[in-house]
Amino acid sequence: MEESKYLKISEINNYIKNILDNDYFLNKVYLKGEISNFKNHTRGHLYFTLKDETSRINAVMFQSSARGLTFNPEDGMNVLIEGRISAYPASGSYQIYVEKMELDGVGNLYIEFEKLKEKLYKEGLFNKDKKKPIPKYPERIGVVTADTGAAVRDIMSTIRRRFPICEVILFPTLVQGEYAAENIVKQIAVADNYHCDVLIVGRGGGSIEDLWAFNEEIVARAIYNANTPIISAVGHEPDFTIADFVADLRAPTPTGAAEMAVPTVLDINNILHQYQIRLNKNIKNLINTKFISLRNLRNAFVLKNPMSLYEIKEQKLDKLMDLINRNIKIIIDNKSHEVEVDINKLKLLSPENLINNNQNKLNNVVININNIIEKRISNTKHNLDYLINTLKLVNPLNILSNGYSLVYKEEKVIKSIKDLKIDDKIRIKLSEGEITGLVKEIKD
């Protein structure tokens, strides 16, 4: 066997890849389809499958191209893709390498839907505590929908069948098209002034484009601001619109909205029957209770022995009299004590007592002043004697009495012979009197 004629798998895969890469038509292709099996790799590359009703193709969008996306791809989105077809040799499969990707028309509506939904959610228009309760037994129901079509027929027939005594008023409106949203808002405002117990706002099923009027912001705000409770009934079970989130109650279908809005006659009859049973039972219980009370009254000891009731009252009266007397005595004692205290206060405040107290205070003050004066005189005399003795000790005249003298020159006391010159006039002060003289030199 000649092995040279057998190719490796990688060789044939690379050969096919080379053919695809060199095909002019496959180097620039434009596809549209729905995203499925979407995977966002940690490195930023996007892997997914692009499919239509009958076929699918693998797709990859590298990070360098994915940076230019204006939305976050998700499964179920319809997209328009520009790229090239090539093979992936490792798996032997071909795929499209996506260079550009944008949302298809329906996909754009989906993005608008999500943006408005997030905006109104943050504003609190979906909060459960803002939802108005739906009355159990409405007398008048307003229906805002198209005046033709299955939706209005289903709502009307269901209400008539289930609760025929309820009045139904139709407020016809456009439910799709360019002016549908404005028309719906107008009719909600009109219906809100008709004193309806509840409004049903909606239409039958359709595509997202058909239902789009109920995704408009003005419709959502009209529903939220209405004073009348509103049940939304847009499309079929899987269909969700912004109106469903804002409404006080969401019904899966128009027929479901009518069933939620009214009870059935059978349900009411059952409730009335239950009320009748409970009422009869309560009446019987009340009669039995009153009968037992009457029987007890007939057999009451007081009625058979009326004097016993008088005796009990007499005992209570005696106890009350004793209590009154005790309280009166306590009050009198308290008041007597208060009077005695007041008398003692008055005695203390009488003029005679005040004069005596002030006289005693005055006498004490005089005695204290005399003591202070005598003590002050004694201290002063002692200090004076001390000063006189001190002056005597330092008085130079006392020294002169012991035979000493003071020599003055021009009124200045001479302390040294160096302070004198020959023929200086001097004055000598003695203990008794003064003498004057001249300084002379004495020669031996």
Secondary structure as the mmCIF struct_conf table of DSSP 4:
data_model
#
loop_
_struct_conf.conf_type_id
_struct_conf.id
_struct_conf.beg_label_comp_id
_struct_conf.beg_label_asym_id
_struct_conf.beg_label_seq_id
_struct_conf.end_label_comp_id
_struct_conf.end_label_asym_id
_struct_conf.end_label_seq_id
HELX_RH_3T_P HELX_RH_3T_P1 GLU A 3 LYS A 5
HELX_LH_PP_P HELX_LH_PP_P1 TYR A 6 LYS A 8
HELX_RH_AL_P HELX_RH_AL_P1 ILE A 9 ASP A 21
TURN_TY1_P TURN_TY1_P1 ASN A 22 ASN A 22
TURN_TY1_P TURN_TY1_P2 TYR A 24 TYR A 24
HELX_RH_3T_P HELX_RH_3T_P2 PHE A 25 ASN A 27
BEND BEND1 LYS A 28 LYS A 28
STRN STRN1 VAL A 29 ASN A 40
TURN_TY1_P TURN_TY1_P3 THR A 42 ARG A 43
BEND BEND2 GLY A 44 GLY A 44
STRN STRN2 LEU A 46 LYS A 51
BEND BEND3 GLU A 53 THR A 54
STRN STRN3 ARG A 56 MET A 61
HELX_RH_AL_P HELX_RH_AL_P2 GLN A 63 ALA A 66
TURN_TY1_P TURN_TY1_P4 ARG A 67 GLY A 68
BEND BEND4 THR A 70 PHE A 71
TURN_TY1_P TURN_TY1_P5 ASP A 75 GLY A 76
STRN STRN4 ASN A 78 TYR A 88
TURN_TY1_P TURN_TY1_P6 PRO A 89 GLY A 92
STRN STRN5 SER A 93 LEU A 103
HELX_RH_AL_P HELX_RH_AL_P3 GLY A 105 GLU A 123
TURN_TY1_P TURN_TY1_P7 GLY A 124 PHE A 126
HELX_RH_3T_P HELX_RH_3T_P3 LYS A 128 LYS A 130
HELX_LH_PP_P HELX_LH_PP_P2 LYS A 131 PRO A 135
BEND BEND5 LYS A 136 TYR A 137
BEND BEND6 GLU A 139 GLU A 139
STRN STRN6 ARG A 140 THR A 145
BEND BEND7 ASP A 147 GLY A 149
HELX_RH_AL_P HELX_RH_AL_P4 ALA A 150 ARG A 162
TURN_TY1_P TURN_TY1_P8 PRO A 164 ILE A 165
BEND BEND8 CYS A 166 CYS A 166
STRN STRN7 GLU A 167 PRO A 172
BEND BEND9 GLN A 176 GLY A 177
TURN_TY1_P TURN_TY1_P9 GLU A 178 TYR A 179
HELX_RH_AL_P HELX_RH_AL_P5 ALA A 180 ASP A 192
TURN_TY1_P TURN_TY1_P10 ASN A 193 HIS A 195
BEND BEND10 ASP A 197 ASP A 197
STRN STRN8 VAL A 198 ARG A 203
TURN_TY1_P TURN_TY1_P11 ILE A 208 LEU A 211
HELX_RH_3T_P HELX_RH_3T_P4 TRP A 212 ASN A 215
BEND BEND11 GLU A 216 GLU A 216
HELX_RH_AL_P HELX_RH_AL_P6 GLU A 217 ASN A 225
BEND BEND12 ASN A 227 THR A 228
STRN STRN9 ILE A 230 VAL A 234
BEND BEND13 GLY A 235 HIS A 236
TURN_TY1_P TURN_TY1_P12 GLU A 237 PRO A 238
HELX_RH_AL_P HELX_RH_AL_P7 ILE A 242 VAL A 246
BEND BEND14 ALA A 247 ASP A 248
STRN STRN10 LEU A 249 ARG A 250
BEND BEND15 PRO A 252 THR A 253
HELX_RH_AL_P HELX_RH_AL_P8 PRO A 254 ALA A 261
BEND BEND16 VAL A 262 VAL A 262
HELX_RH_AL_P HELX_RH_AL_P9 VAL A 265 ARG A 298
TURN_TY1_P TURN_TY1_P13 ASN A 299 ASN A 299
HELX_RH_AL_P HELX_RH_AL_P10 PHE A 301 LYS A 304
HELX_RH_AL_P HELX_RH_AL_P11 PRO A 306 LEU A 348
TURN_TY1_P TURN_TY1_P14 LEU A 349 LEU A 349
BEND BEND17 SER A 350 SER A 350
HELX_RH_AL_P HELX_RH_AL_P12 PRO A 351 VAL A 394
HELX_RH_AL_P HELX_RH_AL_P13 PRO A 396 LEU A 400
TURN_TY1_P TURN_TY1_P15 SER A 401 GLY A 403
STRN STRN11 LEU A 406 LYS A 409
TURN_TY1_P TURN_TY1_P16 GLU A 410 GLU A 411
STRN STRN12 LYS A 412 VAL A 413
BEND BEND18 SER A 416 SER A 416
HELX_RH_3T_P HELX_RH_3T_P5 ILE A 417 ASP A 419
TURN_TY1_P TURN_TY1_P17 ILE A 422 ASP A 423
STRN STRN13 LYS A 425 LYS A 429
BEND BEND19 SER A 431 GLU A 432
STRN STRN14 GLU A 434 LEU A 438
HELX_LH_PP_P HELX_LH_PP_P3 GLU A 441 LYS A 443
#
